[in-house]
């Protein structure tokens, strides 16, 4: 892939495509499920966060520094819309819940400096809500298995707070918030979040401790751990099988795959490079796509590794 760095990876099982965004003015790279490059999406140059529509078919991309979210039809690979999120609401992370595209923005390192917004592509409306829990634009997670639920977490903070929201009304209504100060091994420097296939929990990949931390969405208390090496940097859940993949950074790059609730990995995969910074599954859980980089993702070209789980 002709990218100068790495930001995000998503998979569209409906069309068997993988999309990878880079850094700076990089376009979005497109591969098939075998890892073969199909081409690039120049219209999405400068894209950071990516998300795929709940039914798949539309790729959403947050375009850096423009306050815009672009949409591409994954069947034709043509841009179909550009949505303005409002001045100063530069989207940094994305998640799709039903027909809505949720995004996080802002953050100055001060409590209350960030917010969560929602784009309704059909109605062409955008609403934003300041969120006092978050210092920076929070990481986001959603899943078809947890309808009307959004999870947000304070990345790059030690300890990191994770909060679940009911978004059925079009506004983020808090459900539960984690208390890392009350945990013996709290999440520090949160990197990614993924909701489990049963829709009951979220798994956090934190730089420390050296395990994936599973929290109940209803209470945000830890109910399982998935041990890894240092340092957990990425996580993804297979919608069909429920398998949980956790990637680590700090050479060598490696990915552990777990069955839900089982702390012993069913498979471990090692790669060259410094870290596994991005993970995505196909719908069934038979293929896992892992993005590795030879040094930090902001400054080195990514490699897409295809792992056959069957």
C-alpha positions in Angstrom: 0.0 0.0 0.0 1.4 3.4 -1.0 0.7 5.1 2.3 3.1 7.1 4.4 1.5 6.1 7.7 -1.5 4.4 9.3 -4.6 5.7 10.9 -7.6 3.3 10.6 -8.7 0.0 9.0 -12.2 -1.4 8.3 -13.6 -4.3 6.4 -16.7 -4.5 4.2 -17.8 -8.1 4.0 -20.7 -7.3 1.5 -18.1 -6.5 -1.2 -15.0 -8.3 0.4 -13.0 -5.1 0.6 -10.6 -3.7 3.2 -10.0 0.0 3.5 -6.9 1.5 5.1 -6.4 5.2 5.8 -2.9 6.8 6.2 -1.6 10.1 7.5 -1.3 13.6 6.1 -2.7 13.8 2.6 -2.6 10.1 2.0 -5.6 8.6 0.0 -7.5 5.6 1.4 -6.1 2.3 0.1 -8.4 -0.5 -1.0 -7.6 -4.2 -1.0 -9.6 -7.4 -1.5 -9.9 -10.0 1.2 -6.8 -11.7 -0.1 -4.8 -8.5 0.6 -4.3 -7.6 -3.0 -4.5 -3.9 -3.7 -7.5 -2.8 -5.8 -6.6 0.9 -5.8 -6.9 4.0 -3.8 -9.7 6.6 -3.1 -8.1 10.0 -3.9 -11.4 11.7 -3.0 -10.7 10.7 0.6 -7.2 12.2 0.7 -6.5 13.3 4.3 -8.9 10.7 5.8 -8.2 9.7 9.4 -10.9 7.6 11.1 -13.0 5.2 9.0 -16.3 3.5 9.6 -18.6 1.2 7.6 -22.4 1.5 7.6 -24.3 -0.9 9.8 -25.6 -2.9 6.8 -22.3 -2.3 4.9 -22.2 -0.6 1.6 -21.2 2.9 2.7 -17.7 3.9 3.9 -17.5 7.0 6.1 -14.3 8.9 6.5 -13.4 11.8 8.8 -11.3 14.2 6.7 -8.6 15.9 8.8 -8.9 19.6 9.5 -12.1 20.2 7.4 -15.0 19.6 9.8 -16.2 17.1 7.2 -17.2 13.5 6.9 -17.2 12.0 3.4 -19.2 9.0 2.2 -18.2 6.5 -0.5 -20.3 3.7 -2.0 -18.3 0.5 -1.4 -19.8 -1.2 -4.5 -18.7 1.5 -6.9 -15.9 3.1 -4.9 -17.3 6.5 -5.8 -17.8 9.4 -3.4 -21.5 10.0 -2.9 -21.7 12.7 -0.3 -19.7 15.2 1.9 -21.2 16.2 5.2 -20.3 19.3 7.2 -20.3 18.8 10.9 -20.1 22.4 11.9 -17.3 24.9 12.4 -14.8 23.7 15.0 -16.3 20.2 15.1 -13.4 18.4 13.4 -14.3 14.7 13.6 -11.4 12.6 15.0 -13.2 9.2 15.7 -16.2 7.6 14.1 -18.8 4.9 14.9 -22.0 3.9 13.1 -25.1 3.1 15.1 -28.1 2.2 13.0 -28.4 4.9 10.3 -26.5 7.5 12.3 -22.8 8.3 12.2 -21.4 9.3 15.5 -18.2 11.3 15.9 -16.0 12.8 18.5 -14.3 16.1 18.3 -12.2 18.7 20.2 -10.2 18.3 23.3 -7.6 20.6 24.8 -6.3 18.4 27.6 -8.8 20.0 30.0 -11.9 18.3 31.5 -14.9 19.3 29.4 -12.8 20.1 26.3 -14.3 17.5 24.0 -17.6 16.4 22.7 -19.6 13.8 20.8 -21.7 14.6 17.7 -24.1 12.7 15.6 -24.8 13.0 11.8 -28.0 11.7 10.4 -27.2 11.3 6.7 -30.8 10.9 5.6 -32.1 14.0 7.4 -28.9 16.0 6.8 -28.8 17.0 10.5 -25.9 17.3 12.9 -26.1 17.6 16.7 -23.2 18.0 19.1 -22.9 17.5 22.9 -20.0 18.6 25.1 -18.9 15.7 27.3 -17.2 16.7 30.5 -15.7 13.2 31.1 -13.3 13.5 28.3 -10.1 15.5 28.0 -9.6 14.7 24.3 -11.9 13.6 21.5 -12.8 10.2 22.9 -12.3 6.9 21.1 -15.6 5.4 20.0 -17.1 1.9 19.5 -20.4 0.5 18.3 -21.7 -2.8 17.0 -24.8 -4.3 15.4 -25.0 -6.6 18.4 -25.6 -3.6 20.7 -28.3 -1.5 19.0 -28.7 2.1 20.2 -25.4 1.8 22.2 -22.3 3.9 21.9 -19.1 3.5 23.9 -16.5 6.2 24.4 -13.2 6.2 26.1 -10.5 8.7 27.0 -7.4 7.8 24.9 -3.9 8.9 25.8 -4.8 9.3 29.4 -3.7 7.5 32.5 -5.9 6.2 33.9 -8.5 6.1 31.1 -12.2 6.4 31.8 -14.7 4.5 29.5 -18.4 5.3 29.3 -21.4 3.7 27.7 -24.3 5.7 26.3 -27.9 5.0 25.1 -28.2 6.9 21.8 -31.7 5.8 20.8 -33.0 9.4 21.2 -30.3 10.9 19.0 -28.5 12.2 22.0 -25.8 10.4 24.1 -27.6 9.5 27.4 -25.1 8.0 29.9 -25.6 4.4 31.0 -22.5 3.7 33.1 -18.9 4.9 33.5 -15.8 3.0 34.6 -14.0 3.9 37.8 -10.3 3.1 37.0 -9.2 4.5 40.4 -11.2 1.6 42.0 -9.5 -1.1 39.9 -6.3 -2.9 41.0 -5.0 -2.7 37.4 -6.7 0.2 35.8 -6.7 0.9 32.0 -3.9 3.3 31.2 -3.4 5.0 27.8 -6.4 3.5 26.1 -5.8 2.7 22.4 -9.0 1.0 21.1 -12.4 -0.3 22.0 -14.6 -3.1 20.6 -18.1 -4.3 21.6 -18.5 -8.1 22.0 -20.6 -10.2 19.7 -23.2 -10.8 22.4 -23.7 -7.0 22.8 -23.2 -7.2 26.5 -19.6 -6.1 27.0 -16.8 -3.9 25.6 -13.1 -4.9 25.3 -10.5 -2.3 25.8 -6.9 -2.4 24.5 -4.9 -0.3 26.9 -1.1 0.2 26.8 -1.2 -1.2 30.4 -1.9 -3.6 32.0 -0.9 -6.2 29.5 -4.3 -7.7 28.8 -7.5 -6.8 27.1 -10.0 -5.6 29.7 -13.6 -6.7 29.3 -16.2 -4.4 30.9 -20.0 -4.9 31.1 -21.8 -2.2 29.2 -24.5 -1.9 31.9 -22.1 -1.3 34.8 -18.7 -0.6 33.2 -17.1 -3.1 35.6 -14.5 -5.6 34.6 -15.7 -9.2 34.2 -12.9 -10.8 32.1 -9.3 -10.3 31.0 -7.4 -11.5 27.9 -3.7 -11.7 28.6 -1.2 -10.4 26.0 2.3 -9.3 25.8 3.2 -5.6 26.1 1.6 -3.3 24.9 -2.0 -3.9 23.8 -2.7 -1.4 21.0 -5.6 -2.7 19.0 -8.7 -4.8 19.4 -11.5 -6.2 17.1 -14.4 -8.6 17.6 -15.7 -11.0 14.8 -19.4 -10.4 14.5 -20.2 -14.0 13.5 -17.9 -16.1 15.7 -17.4 -13.6 18.6 -13.7 -14.2 18.5 -11.7 -11.4 20.1 -8.4 -10.3 18.5 -5.8 -8.2 20.4 -2.7 -6.7 18.8 0.4 -5.5 20.6 3.0 -2.9 19.8 6.7 -3.0 20.8 8.7 -5.2 18.5 7.8 -7.8 17.5 4.2 -7.2 16.4 1.8 -9.9 17.4 -1.9 -10.7 17.5 -3.6 -13.0 20.0 -7.1 -14.4 19.3 -9.4 -15.5 22.1 -12.8 -17.1 22.5 -15.2 -15.0 24.5 -14.5 -15.3 28.2 -11.5 -17.6 27.8 -8.2 -16.1 29.0 -6.1 -18.6 27.0 -5.6 -17.6 23.3 -6.7 -20.0 20.7 -4.1 -18.7 18.3 -1.1 -16.3 18.3 0.3 -14.7 15.2 3.6 -12.9 15.0 4.8 -10.5 12.3 7.8 -8.3 11.4 7.6 -4.7 12.3 7.1 -2.7 15.5 3.4 -3.2 16.2 -0.1 -4.4 15.2 -2.0 -1.1 15.3 -5.2 -1.9 13.4 -7.5 -5.0 13.3 -10.6 -5.9 11.3 -12.6 -9.1 10.9 -14.8 -10.4 8.1 -18.4 -11.1 9.1 -18.0 -14.8 9.9 -14.7 -14.6 11.7 -12.8 -16.8 9.3 -10.4 -14.0 8.2 -8.6 -11.4 10.3 -6.9 -8.3 8.8 -4.0 -6.9 10.8 -2.2 -3.7 10.0 1.5 -3.6 11.1 4.1 -0.9 10.7 7.9 -1.1 11.0 8.0 1.8 13.4 5.4 4.3 14.8 2.2 4.3 12.7 2.4 8.1 12.1 5.8 7.8 10.4 6.0 4.4 8.6 4.3 2.7 5.7 1.7 0.1 6.8 1.4 -3.6 5.8 -1.9 -5.4 5.6 -1.6 -9.0 6.9 -4.4 -11.5 6.2 -4.8 -14.2 8.8 -6.9 -17.3 7.8 -8.5 -18.5 11.0 -10.2 -21.6 9.5 
